[in-house]
Amino acid sequence: MQYELNKNFFDKDLIALKLKKMGEVENITELLIENYLHKTKLLKHIQKTRISKKEFFDKILKKLLQQGFDQYKSISFIKKKLSYDANS
């Protein structure tokens, strides 16, 4: 992976830093979900609308599944990181 990035003229220090950071992350899926939610500003948009916790849970889960994230990891992430439960 590092070779391909170097071949495409990415900065070697930046590559080393990012690869080290990726290696430190226990669960890359959680990082990817966090990045997706942050970049799309999905949480801010949904939180502005006054919907129930179940609807919030369902909307986030639907978006994550549409992006190809694993269902069980997505549910776990929402429950753990966002403190939402579909049964609430």
N, C-alpha and C positions, 0 to 999 in steps of 0.2 A: 504494500500500500504506500509506504514511504517512497519507494522508487518511482511509482507512477506520479505522485504529487511533485516530486523533484523534477521529473521529466516535463511536467506542465508548468515549470517555472514558479512554483510556490516557494516562499521563503523557508529555508531549512530550519531556522529557529522556531518559526511559527508552527511548522509541521511537528517538530519534536515536542513543543509545548502542548499542542492539541492531542497528539497521540498519548502523551503521558497522562493528560487529564482524562482521556477516554479510558485508559487502563485503571485509573483510580476509581472510576465510577463503578459501584457494585452492580447496579442494574441500569443498563443503557436504555432500556425501554422507558423507564421512568424519566430519564433525562430527555428523551425524544418527545414524550408526551408533554412534559413541562415546556419545552421549546415550542412545540406546536401550539399549545394553548396561549403562550405568551405572544408569539408572533401573529396569531390570528386575532388576538384580543377578544377571543370568544367568551372568556369568563366575565370580562367587564361588560360586554354587550348583554349577556344573559342576566347578569346581576342587576342591571339597570331596569330590566323588566321585572315586574312583581309576579313571580310564578312560584308554585309550591316546590318543596324540596324534591318531590318525586319527578315533577316535570323538568326541573333543573338537571337532576341525575340522568334522566332519559335523554335530554338534548345533548348533554356532554358525551354520554356513552354513544349515542348515534353518530355524532361527528367523529369520534375516535375510531369507531368501527368502519366508517366510510373512508377514513384515511389508511386503513389496513392494520391498525393496532389490534393485538390479541384481545379477545373479549374478556377473559379472566384477569389478565394483567390490567386492562383498562378499568374494570370494576374495582379491583384491588386499589389502584391508584386513586380513583375518585373517593373511595371510602377512607383511605388512609391520609392522603395529602389534602383533600378538600373537605374532609370531615362531613361528608354527606352519605346518607344511606337511602337506598331506594324505598325502604320500608318505613321511613319517617314521614 
